[in-house]
Amino acid sequence: MNLLEEEFEKIKSHDYKLYFKNYPTEQEREQMVQTNKDLTKSENDAISSAKEIFERLDSASRQIALKEILGDSYKEIIDSIKNE
């Protein structure tokens, strides 16, 4: 609880303004907007359909599909999953 109180006092002493060490670049902000955008019903339906199709594939076919869909990003994504 003391930690929360200390954090509150810091914010209060800065006139309730938050300060960050690193601010995102313009490119990072654009990526955040793209990542967090709301999907339309049509987009959600397309994702659901793709997921259903993907789930019907066997393991080898899934890997092929992922490589086709993700292109050059495939290896990078697989490596990041392995490192988690």
CORVENSUL-V617276 format. One record per helix or strand. SS is the DSSP state (~ for helix, > for strand). FROM is the first residue (numbers start at 1). TO is the last residue. If there is no record, write none. Layout:
# CORVENSUL-V617276
[[SS,FROM,TO] [SS,FROM,TO]]
This chain:
# CORVENSUL-V617276
[[~,2,13] [~,26,35] [~,41,56] [~,59,70] [~,73,83]]
